Amino acid sequence: MKIKLFVISILVFLSLPTSSLSLSQPCNKNDQKVLFQIKNSLGNPYHLASWQTTLDCCKWYCVKCNKTTGRIIELNIFSGNISGQIPPEVGNLPYLQRLVFRKLTNLTGQIPSTITKLTDLTTLTLSWTNLSGPVLSFLSQLKKLYILDLSFNNLTGSIPPNLATLTNLLYISLDRNKLTGPIPESFGTFTGNVPDLYLSHNQLTGDIPKSLGYLNFARVDVSRNQLTGDFSMFFGTNKTIQIADFSRNSFQFDFSNVEFPASLTNLDLNHNRVYGNLPQTLTGISFQGFNVSYNRLCGKIPQGGDLQKFDNTSHFHNRCLCGSPLSACA
């Protein structure tokens, strides 16, 4: 009986798919060589102390491999005492899908052009560093990108219009840099996905292009720039925008007849020059955040809905707004 059970066990084992029998492939030797070059370029930091020949490089800190092929698919270096520049050798990891250099305040220099060789890259996060120079147009060659996060750096110059050719983008974050010039007209021509747009805390100027109103953005933050004109193109009953932050700019237009979608949860337009009345339709919105302070609004604040759950600091310093939560109208 024991022999029969043993034979059955063997047959079941042999009938399993090959992938179920195989162990993870060891790290590719070419990729390992590149990782050592990257470590050397960064000055052999303690943060990468596990990068030793005694340990398979798929088990190294900050590294992830494809279990079937053993090729490096993720390099995620963050929150370490690392100085220098992004090593150009990162472009020699041909199967890389995710590249992250984050919270490395001693990382300097520009974004290396060798990144364009990473044709499988879906996530590029270079944030909370001291990278400088322009947002280079060659990033538009990374056609598989879902996430482009270059926030919290010292990047300068204008926003490359050809970033709008990245049809898979879900998220573009260029906030907290020193970018200048206008928002590109081309950002109203994204095809495929319409990305969440984070451009706050820069030095952007000019009107928001009307072309952006042709698309349906879910999240937009252009706060703390020097933008002018009208931002109402983001709204309408047919839109699905959820979070909208236009605060601390120089927008100036009549707010009275703007229509808002039911999807809106957060609206911030404090410190602008917006005039007119607060539309009655705002009472039909379930707000989690709302601030219209420091503008030129007038008239009675619509009563009902969520507007009164926000205190007077969300409404004060306007030309002649009145009614709860502000003082009663005369």
PAZAPA-4460 file (N, C-alpha, C; in steps of 0.05 Angstrom, whole numbers, plus 32768, in hexadecimal, padded with zeros to 4 digits):
% residues 330
    n_x    n_y    n_z   ca_x   ca_y   ca_z    c_x    c_y    c_z   seq   type   mol
   8011   7FE8   8000   8000   8000   8000   8011   8019   8000     1      M     A
   8027   8019   8011   8039   802F   8012   8047   8034   7FF7     2      K     A
   804E   801E   7FE9   805B   8021   7FCF   8048   802E   7FBB     3      I     A
   802E   8026   7FBC   801A   8031   7FAA   8017   804E   7FAE     4      K     A
   8015   8057   7FC8   8012   8073   7FCE   802A   8083   7FC5     5      L     A
   8042   8076   7FC7   805B   8084   7FBF   805A   8088   7FA0     6      F     A
   8052   8074   7F92   8051   8076   7F74   803D   808B   7F6C     7      V     A
   8026   808C   7F79   8011   80A0   7F73   801C   80BC   7F78     8      I     A
   802B   80BF   7F8E   8036   80D9   7F95   804A   80E2   7F80     9      S     A
   805A   80D0   7F76   806E   80D6   7F61   805F   80DF   7F47    10      I     A
   804B   80D0   7F40   803C   80D7   7F28   802F   80F2   7F29    11      L     A
   8023   80F8   7F41   8017   8113   7F44   802C   8129   7F42    12      V     A
   8043   8124   7F4E   8059   8137   7F4E   8063   813D   7F31    13      F     A
   8065   8127   7F22   806F   812A   7F06   805A   8137   7EF4    14      L     A
   8041   8135   7EFC   802C   8141   7EEC   8029   815F   7EF0    15      S     A
   8036   816A   7F05   8034   8187   7F0A   8041   8196   7EF3    16      L     A
   8037   81AF   7EED   8043   81C0   7ED8   8060   81C5   7EDF    17      P     A
   806F   81C9   7ECA   808C   81CE   7ECE   8091   81E5   7EE0    18      T     A
   8081   81FB   7EDD   8085   8213   7EED   8081   820E   7F0A    19      S     A
   8071   81FA   7F11   806D   81F3   7F2E   8084   81E5   7F3A    20      S     A
   8094   81D8   7F28   80AB   81C9   7F32   80C4   81D9   7F34    21      L     A
   80C6   81EE   7F23   80DF   81FD   7F22   80E2   8211   7F38    22      S     A
   80FA   8215   7F41   8100   822A   7F55   8105   8244   7F47    23      L     A
   8105   8259   7F56   810B   8273   7F4B   8127   8273   7F3E    24      S     A
   8129   8280   7F27   8143   8281   7F19   8156   8294   7F29    25      Q     A
   8170   828D   7F29   8183   829F   7F36   8186   82B9   7F26    26      P     A
   8191   82CC   7F33   8194   82E7   7F26   81A6   82E4   7F0D    27      C     A
   819E   82F3   7EF9   81AD   82F3   7EE0   81C8   8300   7EE5    28      N     A
   81DD   82F4   7EDB   81F8   82FD   7EE0   81FE   8319   7ED4    29      K     A
   81F2   831E   7EBD   81F6   8339   7EB1   81E9   834E   7EC2    30      N     A
   81D1   8348   7ECC   81C3   835B   7EDE   81D3   8360   7EF7    31      D     A
   81DE   834A   7F02   81EF   834C   7F1A   8207   835F   7F16    32      Q     A
   8213   835B   7EFF   822A   836C   7EF8   8222   838A   7EF7    33      K     A
   820B   838F   7EEC   8201   83AB   7EEA   81FB   83B6   7F06    34      V     A
   81EF   83A6   7F17   81E9   83AF   7F32   8203   83B6   7F41    35      L     A
   8218   83A6   7F3D   8231   83AD   7F4A   823C   83C8   7F40    36      F     A
   8239   83CD   7F26   8241   83E6   7F1A   8231   83FD   7F26    37      Q     A
   8217   83F9   7F2B   8206   840E   7F37   820F   8413   7F54    38      I     A
   8215   83FD   7F62   821E   8400   7F7E   8238   8410   7F7F    39      K     A
   824A   8409   7F6D   8264   8417   7F6C   8261   8434   7F65    40      N     A
   824F   843A   7F52   824A   8456   7F4B   823F   8467   7F62    41      S     A
   8231   845A   7F73   8225   8468   7F8A   8238   8468   7FA3    42      L     A
   8250   845E   7F9F   8264   845F   7FB4   8262   8448   7FC8    43      G     A
   8257   8432   7FBF   8255   841A   7FD0   8248   8420   7FEB    44      N     A
   8230   842B   7FEB   8223   8434   8004   821B   841D   8016    45      P     A
   821A   8421   8030   8212   840D   8043   81F5   8404   803D    46      Y     A
   81E5   8416   8032   81C9   8410   802C   81C7   83F7   8019    47      H     A
   81DC   83F2   800A   81DC   83DC   7FF7   81F0   83C6   8000    48      L     A
   81F3   83C4   801A   8207   83B1   8025   8200   8394   801E    49      A     A
   81E7   838D   8019   81E0   8372   8012   81E8   836A   7FF6    50      S     A
   81F1   837E   7FE6   81F9   8378   7FCA   8215   836B   7FCB    51      W     A
   8215   8351   7FCF   822E   8342   7FD1   822C   8329   7FC0    52      Q     A
   8243   831F   7FB7   8243   8307   7FA6   823A   82EE   7FB5    53      T     A
   823B   82F0   7FCF   8234   82D9   7FE0   8215   82D5   7FE1    54      T     A
   8206   82E7   7FD7   81E9   82E6   7FD7   81DE   82EA   7FBB    55      L     A
   81CC   82D9   7FB3   81BF   82DC   7F98   81B3   82F8   7F96    56      D     A
   81B9   8306   7F80   81B1   8322   7F7F   8193   8326   7F7E    57      C     A
   8183   8311   7F79   8166   8314   7F7B   815D   8316   7F97    58      C     A
   816F   8311   7FAA   8169   8314   7FC7   8175   832D   7FD3    59      K     A
   8181   833D   7FC2   818D   8356   7FCC   8178   836A   7FD4    60      W     A
   817E   837B   7FE7   816D   8391   7FEF   8169   83A4   7FD8    61      Y     A
   8150   83AE   7FD4   8149   83C1   7FBF   8146   83B5   7FA3    62      C     A
   8148   839B   7FA1   8148   838D   7F87   8131   8379   7F86    63      V     A
   8124   8376   7F6F   8110   8362   7F6B   8114   8355   7F50    64      K     A
   8112   833B   7F4F   8116   832C   7F36   80FD   831F   7F2C    65      C     A
   80FC   831A   7F13   80E8   8308   7F08   80EF   82EB   7F10    66      N     A
   80DD   82DD   7F1D   80E4   82C3   7F28   80E9   82AE   7F13    67      K     A
   80DD   82B3   7EFB   80E0   829F   7EE5   80FA   82A3   7ED6    68      T     A
   8102   82BD   7ED2   8119   82C2   7EC1   8132   82CA   7ED1    69      T     A
   812E   82D2   7EEA   8145   82DC   7EFA   814E   82F8   7EF2    70      G     A
   8140   8305   7EE0   8148   8320   7ED8   813D   8335   7EEB    71      R     A
   814D   834A   7EEF   8145   8360   7F01   812E   836F   7EF5    72      I     A
   8117   8372   7F04   8100   8381   7EFA   80FA   8399   7F0C    73      I     A
   8107   839B   7F23   8102   83B2   7F34   811C   83BA   7F43    74      E     A
   8122   83D4   7F43   8137   83E0   7F52   812B   83F7   7F62    75      L     A
   812A   83F4   7F7D   811B   8406   7F8E   812E   840F   7FA4    76      N     A
   813D   8425   7F9F   8150   842F   7FB3   8144   8447   7FC0    77      I     A
   8140   8446   7FDA   8132   845C   7FE8   813D   845F   8005    78      F     A
   813A   8477   800F   813F   847E   802B   815A   8474   8035    79      S     A
   816F   8479   8026   818A   8471   802E   819D   8488   802E    80      G     A
   81B4   8485   803B   81C9   849A   803A   81DA   8495   8022    81      N     A
   81D0   849E   800B   81DC   8499   7FF1   81E2   84B4   7FE4    82      I     A
   81FA   84B7   7FDA   8202   84D0   7FCC   820A   84C9   7FAF    83      S     A
   820B   84DE   7F9F   8213   84DA   7F83   81FC   84DF   7F70    84      G     A
   81FF   84D4   7F59   81EB   84D8   7F44   81DF   84BD   7F3D    85      Q     A
   81C8   84BD   7F2F   81BC   84A4   7F26   81CF   8497   7F12    86      I     A
   81D8   847F   7F18   81EC   8473   7F06   81E0   846D   7EEB    87      P     A
   81EE   8475   7ED5   81E4   846F   7EBA   81E0   8452   7EB5    88      P     A
   81EE   8441   7EC5   81EC   8424   7EC1   81D0   8419   7EC5    89      E     A
   81BE   8429   7ED2   81A3   841E   7ED6   8196   8418   7EBB    90      V     A
   819F   8425   7EA6   8194   841F   7E8C   819C   8404   7E80    91      G     A
   81AE   83F6   7E8E   81B8   83DC   7E85   81AA   83C5   7E93    92      N     A
   8193   83CB   7EA0   8182   83B6   7EAB   816A   83B3   7E98    93      L     A
   816C   83A4   7E83   8159   83A6   7E6D   813C   839D   7E73    94      P     A
   8139   838E   7E89   811E   8385   7E90   8111   8394   7EA7    95      Y     A
   811E   83AA   7EAE   8114   83B9   7EC5   80F8   83C5   7EBF    96      L     A
   80E6   83C1   7ED2   80CB   83CB   7ED0   80C5   83E2   7EE3    97      Q     A
   80D4   83E2   7EF9   80CF   83F7   7F0D   80EA   8401   7F17    98      R     A
   80EE   841C   7F15   8107   8428   7F1E   8100   843F   7F31    99      L     A
   810A   843C   7F49   8104   8450   7F5F   811E   8459   7F6C   100      V     A
   8122   8473   7F6C   8136   8480   7F7D   8127   8495   7F8D   101      F     A
   8122   8490   7FA7   8110   84A0   7FB7   811B   84A6   7FD3   102      R     A
   8116   84BF   7FDB   811F   84C8   7FF6   813D   84C4   7FF9   103      K     A
   814C   84CE   7FE5   8169   84CD   7FE5   8172   84EA   7FE1   104      L     A
   8174   84F9   7FF6   8178   8516   7FF4   8194   851E   7FEA   105      T     A
   81A7   850B   7FEA   81C2   8511   7FE0   81C5   8507   7FC3   106      N     A
   81B0   84FF   7FB7   81B1   84F6   7F9B   81AE   850F   7F89   107      L     A
   81C2   8514   7F78   81C3   852D   7F69   81C5   8527   7F4B   108      T     A
   81CA   853C   7F3B   81CD   8538   7F1E   81B3   8538   7F10   109      G     A
   81B4   852F   7EF6   819D   852F   7EE5   8193   8512   7EE1   110      Q     A
   817C   8510   7ED5   8170   84F6   7ECE   8180   84EA   7EB6   111      I     A
   818D   84D3   7EBA   819E   84C9   7EA4   818E   84C0   7E8C   112      P     A
   8198   84C5   7E74   818B   84BE   7E5B   818A   84A0   7E57   113      S     A
   819B   8491   7E65   819C   8474   7E61   8182   8467   7E6A   114      T     A
   8172   8475   7E7A   8158   846B   7E83   8146   8464   7E6B   115      I     A
   814A   8471   7E55   8139   846C   7E3D   813D   8450   7E32   116      T     A
   8152   8442   7E3A   8156   8426   7E31   8144   8413   7E40   117      K     A
   8137   841C   7E55   8126   840B   7E65   810A   840A   7E59   118      L     A
   8107   83FC   7E43   80EE   83FD   7E34   80D7   83EE   7E41   119      T     A
   80DC   83DF   7E56   80C7   83D1   7E65   80BE   83E1   7E7E   120      D     A
   80CA   83F8   7E82   80C5   8407   7E9B   80A8   8410   7E9D   121      L     A
   809B   840A   7EB3   8080   8413   7EB8   807E   8427   7ECF   122      T     A
   8092   8428   7EE1   8093   843B   7EF7   80AE   8448   7EF8   123      T     A
   80AE   8463   7EF6   80C7   8472   7EFB   80C2   8486   7F11   124      L     A
   80CE   8481   7F28   80CB   8493   7F3F   80E7   849D   7F47   125      T     A
   80EB   84B6   7F42   8104   84C4   7F4B   80FB   84DC   7F5B   126      L     A
   80F7   84D8   7F75   80EA   84ED   7F85   80F8   84F0   7FA0   127      S     A
   80F4   8508   7FAC   8100   850F   7FC5   811F   850C   7FC4   128      W     A
   812A   8517   7FAE   8148   8517   7FAB   8150   8534   7FA5   129      T     A
   8169   8537   7F9E   8172   8552   7F95   8179   8551   7F77   130      N     A
   816B   8541   7F68   816F   8542   7F4B   8169   855D   7F40   131      L     A
   8177   8565   7F2C   8174   8580   7F20   8173   857D   7F02   132      S     A
   8173   8594   7EF4   8171   8594   7ED7   8154   8591   7ECE   133      G     A
   8150   858E   7EB4   8135   858E   7EA9   8128   8573   7EAB   134      P     A
   810D   8573   7EA8   80FE   855B   7EA3   8102   8555   7E85   135      V     A
   8113   8542   7E7F   811C   853E   7E64   8107   8530   7E52   136      L     A
   8105   853A   7E3A   80F0   8530   7E28   80F4   8512   7E20   137      S     A
   810D   8508   7E25   8111   84EC   7E1E   8101   84D9   7E2E   138      F     A
   80F5   84E2   7E44   80E4   84D1   7E54   80CC   84C7   7E45   139      L     A
   80C4   84D5   7E30   80AE   84CD   7E20   80B3   84B4   7E10   140      S     A
   80CC   84AA   7E10   80D3   8491   7E03   80CB   8479   7E13   141      Q     A
   80C4   847D   7E2D   80BD   8467   7E3E   809F   8461   7E3C   142      L     A
   8098   8454   7E26   807C   8452   7E1E   806B   8440   7E30   143      K     A
   8077   8431   7E41   8067   841F   7E53   8062   842C   7E6F   144      K     A
   806B   8444   7E73   8069   8451   7E8D   804C   8453   7E96   145      L     A
   8047   844A   7EAE   802E   844F   7EBC   8030   8466   7ED0   146      Y     A
   8048   8467   7EDD   804C   847B   7EF2   8066   848A   7EEC   147      I     A
   8064   84A5   7EEC   807B   84B6   7EE9   807B   84C9   7F01   148      L     A
   808D   84C5   7F14   808E   84D5   7F2C   80AA   84E2   7F2E   149      D     A
   80AB   84FC   7F29   80C4   850B   7F2C   80C1   8521   7F41   150      L     A
   80B0   851C   7F55   80A9   8531   7F68   80BF   8535   7F7D   151      S     A
   80BF   854D   7F8A   80D1   8553   7FA0   80EE   8551   7F97   152      F     A
   80F4   8560   7F82   8110   8562   7F78   8116   8580   7F73   153      N     A
   812B   8585   7F64   8132   85A0   7F5C   8132   85A3   7F3E   154      N     A
   811F   8596   7F31   811E   8597   7F14   8115   85B2   7F0A   155      L     A
   8120   85BB   7EF4   811B   85D6   7EE9   8113   85D4   7ECC   156      T     A
   810B   85EA   7EC0   8104   85EB   7EA4   80E6   85E6   7EA1   157      G     A
   80DE   85E1   7E88   80C2   85DE   7E82   80BA   85C0   7E81   158      S     A
   80A0   85BB   7E81   8096   85A0   7E7F   8096   8597   7E62   159      I     A
   80A2   8581   7E5C   80A3   8578   7E40   8088   8571   7E35   160      P     A
   807F   857D   7E1F   8064   8577   7E14   8061   855A   7E0C   161      P     A
   8077   854D   7E04   8074   8532   7DF9   806F   851D   7E0F   162      N     A
   806E   8525   7E28   8066   8512   7E3D   8049   8509   7E38   163      L     A
   803A   8519   7E29   801E   8512   7E23   801C   84FA   7E10   164      A     A
   8033   84F2   7E04   8032   84DB   7DF2   8034   84C0   7E02   165      T     A
   8037   84C2   7E1C   8038   84A9   7E2C   801C   84A0   7E32   166      L     A
   8012   848E   7E22   7FF6   8487   7E22   7FEE   8475   7E39   167      T     A
   8001   846A   7E47   7FFB   8458   7E5E   7FFC   8466   7E79   168      N     A
   8003   847F   7E79   8007   848D   7E93   7FED   848E   7EA3   169      L     A
   7FF0   8486   7EBC   7FDA   8489   7ED0   7FDF   849F   7EE3   170      L     A
   7FF8   84A8   7EE6   8000   84BA   7EFB   8019   84C9   7EF2   171      Y     A
   8017   84E4   7EF2   802F   84F4   7EEC   8032   8509   7F02   172      I     A
   8048   8507   7F10   804D   8519   7F27   8068   8528   7F23   173      S     A
   8065   8542   7F1E   807C   8553   7F1A   807C   8569   7F30   174      L     A
   806D   8564   7F45   806A   8579   7F59   8083   857D   7F6A   175      D     A
   8084   8595   7F76   809A   859D   7F88   80B5   859B   7F7A   176      R     A
   80B6   85AA   7F64   80CF   85AF   7F56   80D2   85CD   7F51   177      N     A
   80E0   85D4   7F3D   80E3   85F1   7F36   80DD   85F5   7F18   178      K     A
   80C8   85E7   7F0F   80C1   85E7   7EF3   80B4   8602   7EEC   179      L     A
   80B9   860B   7ED4   80AE   8625   7ECA   80A0   8621   7EB0   180      T     A
   8093   8637   7EA6   8085   8636   7E8D   8069   862C   7E91   181      G     A
   805A   8628   7E7B   803E   8620   7E7C   803A   8602   7E7E   182      P     A
   8022   85FA   7E86   801A   85DF   7E83   8017   85D9   7E65   183      I     A
   8023   85C4   7E5A   8022   85C0   7E3D   8005   85BC   7E33   184      P     A
   8000   85C9   7E1C   7FE7   85C5   7E0E   7FE2   85A7   7E08   185      E     A
   7FF7   8599   7E03   7FF5   857C   7DFD   7FEA   856B   7E13   186      S     A
   7FEA   8576   7E2C   7FDF   8567   7E42   7FC0   8563   7E40   187      F     A
   7FB5   8570   7E2C   7F99   856B   7E26   7F95   8557   7E10   188      G     A
   7FAB   8549   7E08   7FAA   8536   7DF2   7FB2   851A   7DFA   189      T     A
   7FB4   8514   7E15   7FBA   84F9   7E1D   7FA6   84E6   7E10   190      F     A
   7FB0   84D1   7E05   7F9F   84BC   7DFA   7FA3   84A3   7E0B   191      T     A
   7F8F   8492   7E0C   7F90   847B   7E1E   7F88   8485   7E3A   192      G     A
   7F9A   8481   7E4D   7F94   848A   7E68   7F97   84A8   7E6B   193      N     A
   7F87   84B4   7E7D   7F8A   84D0   7E85   7F96   84D0   7EA1   194      V     A
   7FAF   84D8   7EA3   7FBD   84D5   7EBD   7FB4   84E9   7ED2   195      P     A
   7FB8   84E1   7EEB   7FB6   84F4   7F01   7FCD   8507   7EFE   196      D     A
   7FC7   8521   7F02   7FDA   8536   7EFB   7FE2   8546   7F14   197      L     A
   7FFB   8544   7F1C   8006   8551   7F34   801D   8564   7F2B   198      Y     A
   8017   857E   7F2B   802B   8591   7F22   802F   85A8   7F37   199      L     A
   8027   85A3   7F4F   8027   85B8   7F63   8044   85C0   7F6C   200      S     A
   8045   85D8   7F79   805E   85E2   7F85   8074   85E4   7F70   201      H     A
   806E   85F1   7F5A   8081   85F8   7F46   807F   8616   7F41   202      N     A
   8089   861E   7F2A   8087   863B   7F22   807A   863D   7F06   203      Q     A
   8065   862C   7F02   8058   862C   7EE8   8047   8645   7EE4   204      L     A
   8046   864E   7ECB   8038   8667   7EC5   8025   8663   7EAE   205      T     A
   8014   8678   7EA9   8002   8678   7E93   7FE7   866B   7E9A   206      G     A
   7FD5   866B   7E86   7FBB   865F   7E89   7FBD   8641   7E86   207      D     A
   7FAB   8632   7E93   7FA9   8615   7E8E   7F9D   8612   7E72   208      I     A
   7FA9   8603   7E61   7F9E   85FF   7E46   7F82   85F4   7E46   209      P     A
   7F71   8600   7E36   7F55   85F7   7E34   7F53   85DA   7E2B   210      K     A
   7F69   85D0   7E1D   7F68   85B5   7E13   7F66   85A0   7E29   211      S     A
   7F6E   85A8   7E42   7F6C   8595   7E58   7F4F   858F   7E5F   212      L     A
   7F3D   85A1   7E57   7F21   859C   7E5C   7F15   8587   7E4A   213      G     A
   7F24   857F   7E35   7F1A   856A   7E23   7F1C   854E   7E30   214      Y     A
   7F2D   854D   7E45   7F31   8533   7E52   7F23   8532   7E6D   215      L     A
   7F23   851B   7E79   7F15   8517   7E92   7F29   850E   7EA7   216      N     A
   7F35   8522   7EB5   7F49   851C   7EC9   7F3B   8515   7EE3   217      F     A
   7F47   8502   7EF2   7F3B   84FB   7F0C   7F47   850B   7F23   218      A     A
   7F61   8511   7F21   7F6F   8520   7F36   7F82   8534   7F29   219      R     A
   7F7F   854D   7F32   7F8F   8563   7F28   7F99   8574   7F3F   220      V     A
   7FB3   8578   7F41   7FBE   858A   7F55   7FD3   859C   7F47   221      D     A
   7FCB   85B6   7F44   7FDE   85C9   7F38   7FE2   85E0   7F4C   222      V     A
   7FDE   85DB   7F65   7FE0   85EF   7F7A   7FFD   85FB   7F7C   223      S     A
   7FFE   8613   7F87   8017   8620   7F8C   8028   8623   7F73   224      R     A
   801C   862F   7F5F   802B   8638   7F47   8024   8655   7F42   225      N     A
   8027   865E   7F2A   8020   8679   7F22   800D   8679   7F0A   226      Q     A
   7FFB   8666   7F0B   7FE8   8662   7EF5   7FD2   8677   7EF5   227      L     A
   7FC7   867D   7EDD   7FB3   8691   7EDB   7F9B   8687   7ECA   228      T     A
   7F87   8697   7EC8   7F70   8690   7EB7   7F5B   8680   7EC5   229      G     A
   7F52   866B   7EB8   7F3A   865D   7EBF   7F40   863F   7EC2   230      D     A
   7F36   8632   7ED6   7F3A   8615   7ED9   7F20   8605   7ED7   231      F     A
   7F0A   8613   7ED0   7EF0   8606   7ED0   7EED   85F0   7EBB   232      S     A
   7F00   85EE   7EA8   7EFE   85D9   7E94   7F00   85BD   7E9F   233      M     A
   7F0A   85BB   7EB8   7F0C   85A1   7EC4   7EF2   8597   7ECF   234      F     A
   7EDE   85A8   7ED0   7EC4   85A1   7EDD   7EAE   859F   7EC8   235      F     A
   7E97   8594   7ED1   7E80   8590   7EC0   7E72   8577   7ECA   236      G     A
   7E58   8576   7EC4   7E48   8560   7ECF   7E51   8545   7EC2   237      T     A
   7E5F   8546   7EAB   7E67   852E   7E9E   7E83   8525   7EA6   238      N     A
   7E90   8534   7EB8   7EAB   852D   7EC0   7EAB   851B   7ED9   239      K     A
   7EC2   8510   7EDF   7EC4   84FE   7EF6   7EDC   8506   7F08   240      T     A
   7EE3   851F   7F07   7EF9   8528   7F18   7EF2   8525   7F35   241      I     A
   7F06   851C   7F45   7F02   8517   7F61   7F11   852B   7F73   242      Q     A
   7F2A   8531   7F6D   7F3A   8542   7F7D   7F45   8559   7F6B   243      I     A
   7F40   8572   7F74   7F48   8589   7F64   7F55   859E   7F76   244      A     A
   7F6E   85A3   7F73   7F7C   85B7   7F83   7F88   85CC   7F71   245      D     A
   7F7D   85E4   7F72   7F86   85FB   7F61   7F90   8612   7F73   246      F     A
   7F95   860C   7F8C   7F9A   8621   7FA0   7FB5   862F   7F9A   247      S     A
   7FB6   8648   7FA4   7FCE   8659   7FA4   7FDA   865C   7F88   248      R     A
   7FC8   8666   7F76   7FD0   866F   7F5C   7FC5   868B   7F57   249      N     A
   7FC0   8692   7F3E   7FB4   86AC   7F38   7F9D   86A8   7F25   250      S     A
   7F8D   8693   7F29   7F76   868E   7F18   7F61   86A4   7F1D   251      F     A
   7F54   86AC   7F07   7F40   86C2   7F09   7F2A   86BD   7EF4   252      Q     A
   7F13   86B6   7EFE   7EFC   86B1   7EEC   7EE3   86B0   7EFE   253      F     A
   7ECC   86B1   7EF0   7EB2   86B1   7EFE   7EAA   8694   7F05   254      D     A
   7EA7   868F   7F1F   7EA2   8674   7F29   7E84   866D   7F2A   255      F     A
   7E73   8681   7F24   7E56   867E   7F2A   7E48   8667   7F1B   256      S     A
   7E50   8662   7F03   7E41   864F   7EF2   7E50   8635   7EED   257      N     A
   7E65   8630   7EFD   7E74   8617   7EF9   7E63   85FF   7F03   258      V     A
   7E62   85EA   7EF3   7E54   85D2   7EFB   7E67   85BC   7F04   259      E     A
   7E5F   85AE   7F18   7E72   859B   7F25   7E67   857E   7F23   260      F     A
   7E78   856B   7F1E   7E6F   854F   7F1D   7E6C   8544   7F39   261      P     A
   7E5B   8530   7F3C   7E56   8523   7F56   7E6E   8515   7F60   262      A     A
   7E82   850F   7F4F   7E9A   8501   7F58   7EAC   8511   7F69   263      S     A
   7EAA   852C   7F68   7EBD   853E   7F75   7EBC   853A   7F94   264      L     A
   7ED3   8536   7FA0   7ED5   8533   7FBD   7EE6   8548   7FCA   265      T     A
   7EF9   8554   7FBB   7F0B   8568   7FC6   7F0F   857F   7FB3   266      N     A
   7F09   8597   7FBC   7F0C   85AF   7FAB   7F1A   85C4   7FBC   267      L     A
   7F30   85CE   7FB2   7F40   85E2   7FC0   7F48   85F8   7FAB   268      D     A
   7F3E   8610   7FAF   7F46   8626   7F9D   7F4E   863E   7FAE   269      L     A
   7F58   863A   7FC6   7F5F   8651   7FD7   7F76   8661   7FCB   270      N     A
   7F77   867A   7FD3   7F8C   868D   7FCA   7F8D   868F   7FAB   271      H     A
   7F77   8698   7F9F   7F76   869F   7F83   7F66   86B9   7F81   272      N     A
   7F5B   86BE   7F69   7F4C   86D7   7F64   7F31   86D0   7F58   273      R     A
   7F27   86B9   7F60   7F0E   86AF   7F55   7EF7   86C0   7F60   274      V     A
   7EE4   86C8   7F4E   7ECE   86DA   7F57   7EB3   86CD   7F50   275      Y     A
   7E9D   86DB   7F57   7E82   86D1   7F52   7E77   86C4   7F6B   276      G     A
   7E63   86B3   7F68   7E56   86A6   7F7E   7E5E   8689   7F80   277      N     A
   7E59   867C   7F97   7E5C   865F   7F99   7E44   8652   7F8D   278      L     A
   7E47   8641   7F79   7E2F   8634   7F6C   7E1F   8624   7F80   279      P     A
   7E05   8625   7F7D   7DF3   8615   7F8E   7DF8   85F8   7F8B   280      Q     A
   7E02   85EF   7F74   7E06   85D2   7F6F   7E1B   85C6   7F82   281      T     A
   7E2B   85D7   7F8F   7E3F   85CD   7FA1   7E33   85BE   7FB9   282      L     A
   7E19   85C4   7FBF   7E0C   85B6   7FD5   7E06   8599   7FCF   283      T     A
   7E08   8591   7FB6   7E02   8576   7FAF   7E1B   8564   7FAE   284      G     A
   7E32   856F   7FB6   7E4B   8561   7FB5   7E53   8557   7FD1   285      I     A
   7E5C   853E   7FD4   7E66   8533   7FED   7E84   853A   7FEF   286      S     A
   7E8A   854F   7FFD   7EA5   8559   7FFE   7EB4   854D   8016   287      F     A
   7ECD   8545   8011   7EDF   853E   8027   7EF2   8555   802D   288      Q     A
   7EF7   8566   8019   7F07   857E   801C   7EFC   8595   800B   289      G     A
   7EFB   85AD   8017   7EF0   85C4   8008   7EFC   85DE   8013   290      F     A
   7F07   85EF   8001   7F12   8608   8009   7F11   861C   7FF2   291      N     A
   7F03   8632   7FF7   7F01   8648   7FE3   7F0A   8662   7FEF   292      V     A
   7F19   8661   8005   7F22   8679   8013   7F35   868A   8002   293      S     A
   7F38   86A3   800A   7F4B   86B5   7FFD   7F46   86B7   7FDE   294      Y     A
   7F2D   86BE   7FD7   7F26   86C4   7FBC   7F15   86DE   7FBB   295      N     A
   7F05   86E1   7FA6   7EF5   86F9   7FA3   7ED8   86F2   7FA0   296      R     A
   7ED0   86DD   7FAE   7EB5   86D3   7FAC   7EA1   86E4   7FBC   297      L     A
   7E88   86E4   7FB3   7E73   86F4   7FC0   7E59   86E3   7FC3   298      C     A
   7E46   86EF   7FD1   7E2C   86E2   7FD3   7E2A   86CF   7FEA   299      G     A
   7E12   86C3   7FED   7E0C   86B1   8003   7E17   8695   7FFD   300      K     A
   7E24   868A   8011   7E2E   866E   800E   7E16   865B   800D   301      I     A
   7E14   864B   7FF8   7DFD   8638   7FF7   7DFB   8627   8010   302      P     A
   7DE3   8624   8019   7DDE   8615   8032   7DD6   85F8   802B   303      Q     A
   7DDF   85E6   803C   7DD9   85CA   8037   7DF1   85BB   802D   304      G     A
   7DEF   85A1   802B   7E05   8591   8022   7E1C   8592   8036   305      G     A
   7E34   8592   802B   7E4C   8590   803C   7E5A   85AB   8041   306      D     A
   7E51   85C0   8035   7E60   85D9   8036   7E62   85E4   8053   307      L     A
   7E4E   85DF   8063   7E4F   85EA   807F   7E5F   85D8   8092   308      Q     A
   7E67   85C1   8089   7E78   85B1   809B   7E95   85BA   809B   309      K     A
   7E9B   85CC   8089   7EB6   85D8   8088   7EB5   85F4   8096   310      F     A
   7EC7   85FA   80A7   7EC6   8612   80B7   7ECB   862B   80A7   311      D     A
   7ECB   8642   80B5   7ECD   865B   80A7   7EE8   865F   8098   312      N     A
   7EFD   8650   80A1   7F17   8653   8094   7F16   8648   8077   313      T     A
   7F03   8638   8070   7F00   862E   8055   7EF1   8642   8043   314      S     A
   7EE6   8658   804F   7ED6   866B   8040   7EE0   8688   8043   315      H     A
   7EEF   868D   8058   7EF4   86AA   805E   7F07   86B7   804B   316      F     A
   7F0A   86D2   804F   7F1B   86E3   803E   7F13   86E2   8021   317      H     A
   7EF9   86E5   801C   7EED   86EA   8002   7EE2   8706   8002   318      N     A
   7ED9   870F   7FEB   7ED0   872B   7FE8   7EB6   872F   7FF9   319      R     A
   7EA2   871E   7FF5   7E89   8723   8004   7E79   8709   8007   320      C     A
   7E87   86F3   800C   7E78   86DA   8013   7E6B   86DD   802E   321      L     A
   7E54   86D2   8031   7E46   86D3   804B   7E35   86BB   804F   322      C     A
   7E2B   86B7   8067   7E1B   86A0   806E   7E2C   868A   807A   323      G     A
   7E1F   8678   8088   7E2D   8663   8096   7E40   8653   8083   324      S     A
   7E59   864F   808D   7E64   8653   80A8   7E70   866F   80AC   325      P     A
   7E6C   8682   809A   7E75   869E   809E   7E5E   86AD   80AC   326      L     A
   7E62   86C7   80AF   7E4E   86D8   80BB   7E35   86D8   80AA   327      S     A
   7E1E   86DD   80B7   7E05   86DF   80A8   7E06   86F6   8094   328      A     A
   7DF7   86F2   807E   7DF6   8706   8069   7DE5   871E   8074   329      C     A
   7DEC   8736   806C   7DDE   874E   8074   7DC2   874F   8068   330      A     A
***
